[in-house]
Amino acid sequence: MAMMNRSQYLASLDDGRRIFAEGDEIKDLATHPQFATAIKLVGDGYEAHYQPGADVSGPYFKIPRSREDMKGLLKDLLDWDMVTVTTSQGLLALLTAAARMRPASPEYADRIEAYFEYCRDNDLRCVQAITDAKGDRRLPPSKQDDPDAYTRIVERRADGIVIRGAKLHISSASVSHELVVMPTKNMKEGEEDYAVACAIPVNAPGVRIVNTNYAPREREEDFPVSAHHNMPEGFVILDDVFVPNERIFLAGETRHSATFAHALGLWERLGGTAHMSEYGDTLVGLAQLIAEANGTEKIHHIREKIAEMVIYTTLVRAGLEAAIANAEPSPEGWYFPNELFTNAAKHYAAADFSLMVRHLHDIGGGSIVTAPSLRDLENDEVGPFVKKYMATKDGIGGEYRTRLFHAIRDFTADAYGGWQLVTMIQSGGGLYAQRLVARKHYDMENAKGLALKLAGLA
Ligand SMILES: Cc1cc2nc3c(=O)[nH]c(=O)nc-3n(C[C@H](O)[C@H](O)[C@H](O)COP(=O)(O)OP(=O)(O)OC[C@H]3O[C@@H](n4cnc5c(N)ncnc54)[C@H](O)[C@@H]3O)c2cc1C
């Protein structure tokens, strides 16, 4: 058992993994513009937590054993890099699935617990690889033209299985160590080969990852957010990958196929809601600052919009608090968040995020997308004019206001902003998935009883 520091993490990436971007195979990730920032951020995380010696492990491997623990975990999570967050969430989801599967499949539950210890003891970073290519959305896996549209077992051996398929949109896969593969949805009888969950090292033979990233390619100073916070999204190809028995967590038991996605959905949505409550506060801060810089902060409709944003972010936080306050114990004695509050809060936060961005754009004005580059401010000839006309009043200089506009554009209206808008909606399985789970856990009988009483029909 030992923790890794930054240089050990960097060395661990040189493991023969097959990584592609913009048409090329990338050999040196640490110096490539699509990966360098991500690797620096993950390295910062390793360095911040590193403790030498044996018998130590990172706080991201802590299992919440009370509601207070869970609250602490969510607070920490906001300070961690994305890969450390997905490691914590993904392993907690696996443990949740293990607890739910244990009565029927104790062997899988034991393997998951052993895998958790393996990751903790080697200080590894994991990502969750759930979303399949899915082919024609109307058709189940077994009816697709291409049987590989959903990841499946193509060979069963005495020592393991061979799987084939693709997992799409897998955040940070190329800068992590382990892919935790889970079924994307419930599989039915006859779809046993698609009911597969397992763990695969990123450098396993047959794994290739094609990446995209919103990292700015130029003028870093005009992208104050995304130049310093970006992660590659991985299109993970699983081309006949061998998985040994000890890393197989499901291989044909369709009744457990949805357990993994549900468990991950729960932890990912809780983490997502925690991040959204902070994003909500950031949007309020940007709206208030730009209104003050523009001299509009006391105008009625601007105040109204900011008040609406304040209510949004407060209710997101309230949902998060309720999810923790109503957390439930597992048979193993640790806690997992309340399903109804987690899903309702995540849905509300995601569905109205774009409305909050609209308010910010409405308040800010056109300079959000047309403010000159910071380099133009330094130009001897036009710089003084840009500063003069971007300034609004005493105390609000042209450079300050221009920087605010660049932050708003980068955060909400450019490549990273667009990425955020889609991610808010799709992360954690999309709005529809959250509605399904919220409805399932809502006390409908109580609601019907109240309605019947009101109607005098009780
Ligand atoms: C930035 C980003 C990061 C992500 N990170 C990860 C990750 O790390 N790991 C991971 O596993 N996934 C990840 N995802 C994937 C995310 O969970 C999916 O995008 C989401 O589940 C939607 O799946 P899809 O993109 O294939 O869209 P689709 O499934 O095509 O969905 C599009 C729309 O069609 C609807 N729809 C589709 N099929 C049906 C149907 N049969 N019946 C009714 N409605 C249907 C959906 O509800 C939705 O409204 C990420 C996504 C993004 C955008």
PDBQT file of the ligand as one rigid body, heavy atoms in Angstrom, charges set to zero:
ROOT
HETATM    1  C1  LIG A 501     -19.329  15.925 -21.334  1.00  0.00    +0.000 C 
HETATM    2  C2  LIG A 501     -19.925  14.586 -21.058  1.00  0.00    +0.000 A 
HETATM    3  C3  LIG A 501     -19.272  13.719 -20.222  1.00  0.00    +0.000 A 
HETATM    4  C4  LIG A 501     -19.764  12.432 -20.012  1.00  0.00    +0.000 A 
HETATM    5  N1  LIG A 501     -19.056  11.569 -19.207  1.00  0.00    +0.000 NA
HETATM    6  C5  LIG A 501     -19.413  10.268 -19.165  1.00  0.00    +0.000 A 
HETATM    7  C6  LIG A 501     -18.609   9.303 -18.485  1.00  0.00    +0.000 A 
HETATM    8  O1  LIG A 501     -17.571   9.657 -17.892  1.00  0.00    +0.000 OA
HETATM    9  N2  LIG A 501     -18.981   7.996 -18.489  1.00  0.00    +0.000 N 
HETATM   10  C7  LIG A 501     -20.110   7.593 -19.140  1.00  0.00    +0.000 A 
HETATM   11  O2  LIG A 501     -20.395   6.404 -19.123  1.00  0.00    +0.000 OA
HETATM   12  N3  LIG A 501     -20.916   8.479 -19.801  1.00  0.00    +0.000 NA
HETATM   13  C8  LIG A 501     -20.590   9.801 -19.823  1.00  0.00    +0.000 A 
HETATM   14  N4  LIG A 501     -21.397  10.707 -20.486  1.00  0.00    +0.000 N 
HETATM   15  C9  LIG A 501     -22.535  10.204 -21.249  1.00  0.00    +0.000 C 
HETATM   16  C10 LIG A 501     -23.922  10.634 -20.787  1.00  0.00    +0.000 C 
HETATM   17  O3  LIG A 501     -24.341   9.877 -19.674  1.00  0.00    +0.000 OA
HETATM   18  C11 LIG A 501     -24.829  10.433 -22.022  1.00  0.00    +0.000 C 
HETATM   19  O4  LIG A 501     -24.509  11.470 -22.922  1.00  0.00    +0.000 OA
HETATM   20  C12 LIG A 501     -26.305  10.402 -21.716  1.00  0.00    +0.000 C 
HETATM   21  O5  LIG A 501     -26.634   9.253 -20.970  1.00  0.00    +0.000 OA
HETATM   22  C13 LIG A 501     -27.133  10.389 -23.002  1.00  0.00    +0.000 C 
HETATM   23  O6  LIG A 501     -26.731   9.360 -23.868  1.00  0.00    +0.000 OA
HETATM   24  P1  LIG A 501     -26.364   9.688 -25.391  1.00  0.00    +0.000 P 
HETATM   25  O7  LIG A 501     -25.369  10.812 -25.402  1.00  0.00    +0.000 OA
HETATM   26  O8  LIG A 501     -25.969   8.435 -26.059  1.00  0.00    +0.000 OA
HETATM   27  O9  LIG A 501     -27.679  10.280 -26.035  1.00  0.00    +0.000 OA
HETATM   28  P2  LIG A 501     -28.979   9.487 -26.448  1.00  0.00    +0.000 P 
HETATM   29  O10 LIG A 501     -29.102   8.210 -25.706  1.00  0.00    +0.000 OA
HETATM   30  O11 LIG A 501     -29.051   9.408 -27.917  1.00  0.00    +0.000 OA
HETATM   31  O12 LIG A 501     -30.099  10.454 -25.869  1.00  0.00    +0.000 OA
HETATM   32  C14 LIG A 501     -30.534  11.654 -26.525  1.00  0.00    +0.000 C 
HETATM   33  C15 LIG A 501     -32.013  11.865 -26.164  1.00  0.00    +0.000 C 
HETATM   34  O13 LIG A 501     -32.810  10.789 -26.659  1.00  0.00    +0.000 OA
HETATM   35  C16 LIG A 501     -33.559  10.196 -25.598  1.00  0.00    +0.000 C 
HETATM   36  N5  LIG A 501     -33.610   8.734 -25.825  1.00  0.00    +0.000 N 
HETATM   37  C17 LIG A 501     -32.628   7.937 -26.321  1.00  0.00    +0.000 A 
HETATM   38  N6  LIG A 501     -33.058   6.652 -26.384  1.00  0.00    +0.000 NA
HETATM   39  C18 LIG A 501     -34.305   6.644 -25.923  1.00  0.00    +0.000 A 
HETATM   40  C19 LIG A 501     -35.275   5.605 -25.733  1.00  0.00    +0.000 A 
HETATM   41  N7  LIG A 501     -35.046   4.351 -26.078  1.00  0.00    +0.000 N 
HETATM   42  N8  LIG A 501     -36.483   5.957 -25.208  1.00  0.00    +0.000 NA
HETATM   43  C20 LIG A 501     -36.748   7.242 -24.857  1.00  0.00    +0.000 A 
HETATM   44  N9  LIG A 501     -35.873   8.272 -25.038  1.00  0.00    +0.000 NA
HETATM   45  C21 LIG A 501     -34.663   7.963 -25.548  1.00  0.00    +0.000 A 
HETATM   46  C22 LIG A 501     -32.782  10.551 -24.319  1.00  0.00    +0.000 C 
HETATM   47  O14 LIG A 501     -33.618  10.527 -23.152  1.00  0.00    +0.000 OA
HETATM   48  C23 LIG A 501     -32.294  11.937 -24.666  1.00  0.00    +0.000 C 
HETATM   49  O15 LIG A 501     -33.298  12.881 -24.410  1.00  0.00    +0.000 OA
HETATM   50  C24 LIG A 501     -20.962  12.024 -20.651  1.00  0.00    +0.000 A 
HETATM   51  C25 LIG A 501     -21.654  12.926 -21.464  1.00  0.00    +0.000 A 
HETATM   52  C26 LIG A 501     -21.148  14.208 -21.663  1.00  0.00    +0.000 A 
HETATM   53  C27 LIG A 501     -21.919  15.150 -22.568  1.00  0.00    +0.000 C 
ENDROOT
TORSDOF 0
